[in-house]
Amino acid sequence: MSEFLIKPKIQFGTNALDFLSGLTARRAFVVTDKAMVKFGFANKVTDKLMQRGIEFQVYDDVASDPDISAIVSGMKMMDAHYPDLVIALGGGSVIDAAKAVMYSLWHTRKESNRTKPQFIAIPTTSGTGSEVTSFSVIKSRSEKLVLVDEFMLPDVAILDPELVKSVPPAITADTGMDVLCHALEAYVSKAASDFSDAMAEKAVKLVFGHLIDCHHQGDNLSAREKMHNASCIAGMAFTNASLGITHSLAHALGGVFHVPHGRANALLMTHVVAFNANLHGDCNSEAAKRYAYLAQSLGLPANTVKEGVTSLIVAINVLKDEMGMPKSIRDTGVSETDFYARLTEMVGQALRDSCTPTNPRDVNTHQLETLYRQAFAGV
Ligand code: NAD
């Protein structure tokens, strides 16, 4: 027996934020970051709460790749405020922080008999899909830990494209490649199903159709809406099918060298596709056939499985090049000495990452190390 869970109600499209105008609650706790305050997005949310007579408190101290100290601070504030509504407004870092704060508060404290507040996630990047996933990624020292629990699934996800127009090109590229990686990894995962496949296939097409427009014309609202939807759809795929070793390797790279999550995925993705497909061997695995099918559905040359896998890799590299993304880990500014000094540690983290067991091809320490070496050199 298998399961496919779809939890949040999704409000999407222009003016989706107006959903907040119909809310009823006593006390809201808004988790966000300084950029959201600066862009006036936090005010957009709190104005609507004020109009509804809902008291609120704002916690805006979440940085990218939140660590345990941000969660502990958030727990203290949320505990004192006792909200019946939690709103996360920001990128994946903010949404993950809100999830971890709620999870920790309700699971580790005696107040866990409190009613769980309504939880609304409002993503302002089109990348992680965190608004529909039961995952939260939190840093502990230099390791990214992946918490997985359905408790963290939001009740409502609000996808308003107006909130992503301000994402600068480099972050649009990073987060967009994160969407592609979620879809690709869910599609070849050992836990993939007809349901996750449908979503992954759609997300891949939306990324190839609209990411470049979002990157080149940030205020292109229709392209932004398509990428925002793609991010959410890919999130629905991978929260059910899980992910693979691109994410395992990217978590460790991000934890140790602070490479932004989507960029880390982009640097590793094609090497992992070639590995999973066994491109330089028989190239006849189920994963290879699935990559080739995706290539074919994108209209790329795929007369043989090998040609399809190769076309997909080339198309991903073209997409990255058109957005001026780095070609190698070295290009991101990580020195060779530093990289090799931390290689064994990163391989260890990647091996025990919760995304590794669902990778379509089983992997050992040596193979993970080889993938890192390839991505460092960009060959
Ligand atoms: P992010 O949330 O770290 O944001 C990146 C930067 O973009 C920040 O400086 C932020 O302030 C800024 N930003 C956000 N929205 C903006 C906007 N509208 N305009 C201008 N700037 C804006 O980046 P992210 O890629 O969304 O999230 C990355 C985090 O999410 C990582 O920690 C990653 O491991 C995690 N993650 C979680 C999941 C999940 O399912 N929970 C999945 C993938 C990744």
Residues whose N, C-alpha, C, O or C-beta is under 5 A from the ligand:
A	BS01	NAD	D33 A35 S64 D65 G91 G92 S93 V94 D96 T124 T125 G127 T128 G129 S130 T133 F135 S136 V137 L163 V164 S166 V167 P168 I171 T175 H261
